[in-house]
């Protein structure tokens, strides 16, 4: 089995489905990571070379921790927070190449209505690469929830309604340990991306599904 997580930014892969990726890898699946954006000098955000180098180290630590092989790490390097300036076809074409090369069975996407525009744009581009007649390997498509993005949606029709749950009880502590690789993304409770909030969400989803800890998803398509 091959599973591909599509992450707009570094940390989305862990916040939304880190436990599931660890479980799939432990079960023998090949894990792929499509990382869409990157911080870089000259993209308008004033990132320094030290910060860029540190982020590279963080991503590499997480890649190794998730068991993603180097050839299954796909970094597109688009400018973060500026995907709305790109042509949709440019994104779709780059995504298409990854889907064709990796040929995933299961695809994990950000929620379609996340508050961050990068997430919504990534979702739409990735959806174009799940058509069965062009990408026949894809059997299941799910969307994950991202703290501070999914839970801040105000439109009632855009609320995340989970339909599938994955037991991550054996992998919760490793998920939290990997999140510490991104110290700048974590804060103290009640900051949404805190270890307390991450554990609480996993406990809540676990209570909804009969597990100690779980991650929740919306099942978007499944071909049996």
Secondary structure, DSSP 8 states (H G I E B T S, - for coil): -EEEEEESSTTHHHHHHHHHHHHHHHTT-EEEEEEEEE--TTSSS---HHHHHHHHHHHHHHHHHHT--GGGEEEEEEETT-GGGS-HHHHHHHHHHHHHHH--SEEEEE-TT-SSHHHHHHHHHHHTT--TTT-TT--EEEEE--TTTGGG---GGG-----EEEE-TTTHHHHHHHHTT-GGG---TTSSSSHHHHHHHHHHHHHHHTSSSEEEEEEEEE--
